[in-house]
Amino acid sequence: MSHDSSPKKLIYMANQIGKFFTPQGHDKAVAGIANHLTKFWPPSMRKKIVQHLSEGGEGLDPLVREAVETLRAKQSDSPTKPDISVSRYPRPRFRPR
């Protein structure tokens, strides 16, 4: 996955995901998009796309808007958790014996 998380790139990526799920029908598509963003996007990217929606969501396709709205609702319902997508502790190195 690209690490370019500019709003323009995030919008493009989210809309591409939306195009994949569109043939599944409205409800399944919205759920599928939201599920995909939750599973495969790090918290920092999800936060940026939710922020973009809060600022008007320009460029987001309608199904993607609804999916991101679902993410926003889940974020406000859950207690604040730290973003652990980047750990300040180094990954342990395993040496072959």
Buried (B, 14 or more C-beta within 10 A) or exposed (E): EEEEBEBEBBBBBBBEBBBEBBEBEEEEBBBBBBEBBBEEBBBEBBBBBBBBBEEEBEBBBEBBBBBBBBBBEEBEEEEEEEEEEEEEEEEEEEEEE
